[in-house]
C-alpha cells in the first residue's frame, strides 16, 4: 500500500470513529471548538489536519508542483 493510500485509509477510519463518537454525544460543544487544548477531540483534530497536510504534500510531490 502506498503512503497516500495509508494516509487516506487512516483518515477514513478516523472519520468513521469521529462520527460514531459524535453521535453518541460524548463530546460537548466546548470540546468541539477546542482546537488548541489537550482534549481527546482537540488531539484528534490536530492529527487529522496533519494527515491532510501530508496528503497534500505527497500529491504535490507526485505532480511536481509547489504549494
C-alpha positions as a Markdown table, in Angstrom:
| # | Residue | x | y | z |
|---|---|---|---|---|
| 1 | Unk | 0.0 | 0.0 | 0.0 |
| 2 | Unk | 1.4 | 3.4 | -0.9 |
| 3 | Unk | 1.9 | 6.2 | 1.7 |
| 4 | Unk | -1.0 | 8.1 | 0.2 |
| 5 | Unk | -3.3 | 5.1 | 0.5 |
| 6 | Unk | -2.2 | 4.5 | 4.1 |
| 7 | Unk | -3.0 | 8.2 | 5.0 |
| 8 | Unk | -6.4 | 8.1 | 3.2 |
| 9 | Unk | -7.3 | 4.8 | 5.0 |
| 10 | Unk | -6.3 | 6.3 | 8.3 |
| 11 | Unk | -8.3 | 9.5 | 7.7 |
| 12 | Unk | -11.4 | 7.4 | 6.7 |
| 13 | Unk | -11.0 | 5.3 | 9.8 |
| 14 | Unk | -10.7 | 8.4 | 11.9 |
| 15 | Unk | -13.8 | 10.0 | 10.2 |
| 16 | Unk | -15.9 | 6.9 | 10.9 |
| 17 | Unk | -14.8 | 6.8 | 14.5 |
| 18 | Unk | -15.5 | 10.6 | 14.9 |
| 19 | Unk | -19.0 | 10.2 | 13.5 |
| 20 | Unk | -19.7 | 7.3 | 15.9 |
| 21 | Unk | -18.4 | 9.3 | 18.9 |
| 22 | Unk | -20.2 | 12.5 | 17.9 |
| 23 | Unk | -23.5 | 10.7 | 17.5 |
| 24 | Unk | -23.0 | 9.1 | 21.0 |
| 25 | Unk | -23.0 | 12.6 | 22.5 |
| 26 | Unk | -19.6 | 12.0 | 24.1 |
| 27 | Unk | -18.3 | 15.5 | 23.1 |
| 28 | Unk | -19.6 | 18.8 | 24.4 |
| 29 | Unk | -19.9 | 21.9 | 22.3 |
| 30 | Unk | -16.8 | 23.3 | 24.2 |
| 31 | Unk | -14.8 | 20.2 | 23.2 |
| 32 | Unk | -15.9 | 20.5 | 19.6 |
| 33 | Unk | -14.5 | 24.1 | 19.3 |
| 34 | Unk | -11.4 | 23.5 | 21.4 |
| 35 | Unk | -8.6 | 23.2 | 18.8 |
| 36 | Unk | -5.7 | 24.2 | 20.9 |
| 37 | Unk | -6.4 | 22.2 | 24.1 |
| 38 | Unk | -5.4 | 18.7 | 25.1 |
| 39 | Unk | -8.8 | 17.1 | 25.0 |
| 40 | Unk | -9.2 | 13.9 | 23.0 |
| 41 | Unk | -11.1 | 15.8 | 20.3 |
| 42 | Unk | -8.5 | 18.6 | 20.0 |
| 43 | Unk | -5.7 | 16.0 | 19.6 |
| 44 | Unk | -7.9 | 14.1 | 17.1 |
| 45 | Unk | -8.5 | 17.2 | 15.0 |
| 46 | Unk | -4.7 | 18.1 | 15.0 |
| 47 | Unk | -3.8 | 14.6 | 13.9 |
| 48 | Unk | -6.4 | 14.7 | 11.1 |
| 49 | Unk | -5.1 | 18.1 | 10.0 |
| 50 | Unk | -1.5 | 16.8 | 10.0 |
| 51 | Unk | -2.6 | 13.8 | 7.9 |
| 52 | Unk | -4.4 | 16.0 | 5.4 |
| 53 | Unk | -1.3 | 18.3 | 5.1 |
| 54 | Unk | 0.9 | 15.2 | 4.5 |
| 55 | Unk | -1.6 | 14.0 | 1.8 |
| 56 | Unk | -1.5 | 17.4 | 0.0 |
| 57 | Unk | 2.3 | 17.4 | 0.2 |
| 58 | Unk | 2.5 | 13.9 | -1.3 |
| 59 | Unk | 0.2 | 14.9 | -4.1 |
| 60 | Unk | 2.3 | 18.0 | -4.9 |
| 61 | Unk | 5.5 | 15.8 | -4.9 |
| 62 | Unk | 3.8 | 13.3 | -7.2 |
| 63 | Unk | 2.8 | 16.1 | -9.7 |
| 64 | Unk | 6.0 | 18.1 | -9.3 |
| 65 | Unk | 4.1 | 21.2 | -8.3 |
| 66 | Unk | 4.7 | 23.5 | -5.4 |
| 67 | Unk | 2.5 | 24.9 | -2.7 |
